[in-house]
């Protein structure tokens, strides 16, 4: 990530020479909307729901982007530096964000780690040569010489798929908005309370559906669903690691295929913005059907036009799980 580090250093120098932080103190006062930039889609959605009429919210991720590898353009960094706040998960998926944080703070931007205070699940990488573990194995380290700047996913960053953990994300967002616009604290608190109740209801829907399922195993393209494993008791048999680029070795893939056959797995679950060839190979070998889960990192233009929110997409995911676990 040397290129990004150099870019940020140059950008910081530009900001210093241009003096572009001078008007920060005037933003967000009175009826003026706060300008908030976010990363993964749930943070955008929660910020809109909590901030309501007092915020303008924009995700920096383009439709279909891979949050694991995204790097902002110079134009986007300029926009971030001119905003009131930048909200990112802080769970390790946005490799660029921690490097950008110092520059943005110096420009008077409030930087918020939405997952602050969330106990992240530690992800244990497997040795590809080991035979004892039957699922969730990933190649560790650098693929093709590409450096990963998200801590090689020591911890699972996909916290937003767990509605209970999302309550903490929403609370941290609410507190940040209240700091920026304290005169509207009660308004933000009221919206947060409504959001929290929706999260609790969604959690119950997931719990009841999965509790009653005749089996708990699903084959997925990458290991993005560990928080469902802990919360609801499903078992993800993942083809790739926590990042879609962490593809399995031939030995790992063969082992996964054998396990899926023993479990009579009928579906391989793909993701809307991830279509790895190796997953299609496995699907054909298993003679399985395809299903789709939404990882919620980003949404498509069509989904945005249809005004789909976090809850709509999560309930679509729940229907996918129900088919996979009940058939």
ABEGO torsion letter per residue (X at the ends): XAAAAAAAAAAAAAAAAAGAAAAAAABGBEABBBBBBBBBAAAAAAAAAAAEAABBBBBABBBGBBAAABBBBAAAAAAAAABABBBBAGAGABAAAAAAAAAAAAAGBBBBBAABGBBBBBBBBBBAABAABABGBBBBEBBGGBBBAAGGGABBABAAABAAAAAAAAAAAAAAAAAABAAAAAAAAAAAAAAAAAAAAAAAAAAAAAAABABABBBBABBAAAAAAAAAGBBBBBABBABAABBBBAAAAAAAAAAAAAAGBABBBBBAABBBAAAAAAAAAAGBBBBBBBAGABBBAAAAAAGBBAAAAAAAAAAAAAAAAAX
